[in-house]
């Protein structure tokens, strides 16, 4: 079955590909893309190890790339697709960027923003979690299993 080229699953597959690139670089495998008018305008994955920067999460990298592409700091009319529920730090940045939607794959029960407060995101931002949840969760679980040598 072929995916609708503008569905949430279609775009999440691209974010998942970014997560796989992070996995290959021995980064926590989280990938993100920003979509505007059904066009991918930014692609990113975690770079915290490579850049030696705790703020170099996939979401932060994608926000910066999208803002540079658009030539402004606000991402109104855009959707962020990310393979893991954003942390509180990233949710704060997403608030300020004024994204229309955040779509994520796996829930992060320990560090995800919703475990703290869903009010962290801008009140106009729609949130959808669980898109490709199993695949996204499995990639992260495999990463940590491998890291622990299990």
C-alpha positions as CSV (number, residue, x, y, z in Angstrom):
1,X,0.0,0.0,0.0
2,X,1.4,3.4,-1.0
3,X,1.3,6.3,1.4
4,X,-0.5,9.5,0.7
5,X,2.5,11.8,0.0
6,X,1.1,14.5,2.3
7,X,0.0,12.3,5.2
8,X,1.4,12.4,8.7
9,X,2.8,8.9,8.2
10,X,4.5,9.9,5.0
11,X,6.3,12.8,6.7
12,X,7.1,10.8,9.8
13,X,8.9,8.2,7.6
14,X,11.3,11.1,6.6
15,X,11.8,12.1,10.2
16,X,12.4,8.4,11.0
17,X,15.1,8.3,8.3
18,X,16.8,11.2,10.1
19,X,16.6,9.2,13.3
20,X,18.4,6.3,11.6
21,X,21.2,8.7,10.5
22,X,21.6,9.7,14.1
23,X,21.7,6.0,15.1
24,X,24.5,5.4,12.6
25,X,26.5,8.4,14.2
26,X,26.0,6.9,17.7
27,X,23.7,9.8,18.6
28,X,20.4,9.1,20.4
29,X,18.3,8.3,17.4
30,X,15.8,11.2,17.2
31,X,15.0,12.7,13.8
32,X,12.9,15.8,12.9
33,X,11.6,17.6,9.9
34,X,9.7,20.8,9.4
35,X,7.0,20.9,6.7
36,X,5.4,24.0,5.2
37,X,2.7,23.8,2.6
38,X,3.4,20.1,2.1
39,X,7.1,20.8,1.4
40,X,9.9,19.7,3.7
41,X,11.9,22.8,4.5
42,X,14.2,21.4,7.2
43,X,15.7,18.0,8.2
44,X,17.6,17.3,11.3
45,X,18.7,14.7,13.8
46,X,20.3,14.7,17.2
47,X,23.9,16.1,17.2
48,X,24.6,16.4,20.9
49,X,27.6,14.1,20.8
50,X,29.1,15.3,17.6
51,X,28.7,19.0,18.6
52,X,29.4,18.4,22.3
53,X,26.2,20.5,22.9
54,X,23.4,19.4,25.1
55,X,21.0,21.7,23.3
56,X,21.7,20.1,19.8
57,X,18.5,18.1,19.9
58,X,16.8,17.2,16.5
59,X,14.0,19.7,17.2
60,X,16.3,22.6,18.0
61,X,18.3,21.9,14.8
62,X,15.1,21.6,12.7
63,X,13.7,24.9,14.2
64,X,16.9,26.8,13.3
65,X,17.1,25.3,9.8
66,X,13.4,26.1,9.1
67,X,13.8,29.7,10.4
68,X,16.8,30.2,8.2
69,X,14.9,28.8,5.2
70,X,11.9,31.0,5.8
71,X,14.0,34.1,6.8
72,X,12.1,34.7,10.0
73,X,11.9,33.3,13.6
74,X,8.3,32.3,13.5
75,X,7.2,29.0,11.9
76,X,3.5,29.8,11.5
77,X,1.9,27.5,9.0
78,X,4.5,24.8,9.7
79,X,4.4,21.3,11.2
80,X,7.2,19.7,13.1
81,X,7.5,15.9,12.7
82,X,9.7,14.3,15.3
83,X,10.3,10.7,16.2
84,X,10.2,11.2,20.0
85,X,8.0,13.4,22.1
86,X,9.9,16.6,22.7
87,X,11.5,17.3,26.0
88,X,10.7,20.4,28.0
89,X,13.6,22.4,26.6
90,X,12.5,21.7,23.0
91,X,8.8,22.3,23.9
92,X,9.8,25.8,25.1
93,X,11.6,26.5,21.8
94,X,8.6,25.2,19.9
95,X,6.3,27.6,21.9
96,X,8.4,30.6,20.8
97,X,8.5,29.4,17.2
98,X,4.7,29.4,17.0
99,X,4.4,26.2,15.0
100,X,0.9,25.2,13.9
101,X,1.4,21.5,14.7
102,X,3.7,19.1,16.4
103,X,3.5,15.5,15.4
104,X,5.6,12.9,17.2
105,X,6.2,9.2,17.1
106,X,7.1,7.6,20.5
107,X,6.0,8.9,23.8
108,X,8.8,9.8,26.3
109,X,7.3,9.0,29.6
110,X,10.4,10.1,31.6
111,X,11.4,13.3,29.8
112,X,8.6,14.2,27.4
113,X,7.0,17.6,27.8
114,X,3.5,16.1,28.5
115,X,4.7,14.5,31.7
116,X,5.4,18.1,32.9
117,X,2.6,20.1,31.3
118,X,1.0,20.3,27.9
119,X,0.6,24.0,28.4
120,X,4.3,24.4,27.6
121,X,3.4,24.6,23.9
122,X,1.8,27.6,22.3
123,X,-2.0,27.5,22.9
124,X,-2.6,27.4,19.1
125,X,-0.3,24.5,18.5
126,X,-2.0,21.2,17.7
127,X,-0.3,18.1,19.0
128,X,-0.6,14.6,17.7
129,X,1.4,11.8,19.3
130,X,1.8,8.1,18.4
131,X,2.4,8.3,14.6
132,X,4.7,5.3,13.8
133,X,5.0,4.9,17.6
134,X,6.2,1.3,17.5
135,X,9.0,1.8,14.9
136,X,10.2,5.0,16.6
137,X,10.2,3.4,20.1
138,X,12.0,0.3,18.8
139,X,14.8,2.3,17.3
140,X,15.4,4.1,20.5
141,X,15.2,0.9,22.5
142,X,17.7,-0.8,20.2
143,X,20.1,2.1,20.5
144,X,20.1,1.9,24.3
145,X,20.3,-1.9,24.3
146,X,23.3,-1.7,22.0
147,X,24.9,1.0,24.1
148,X,24.5,-1.1,27.3
149,X,26.0,-4.1,25.4
150,X,22.9,-6.3,25.8
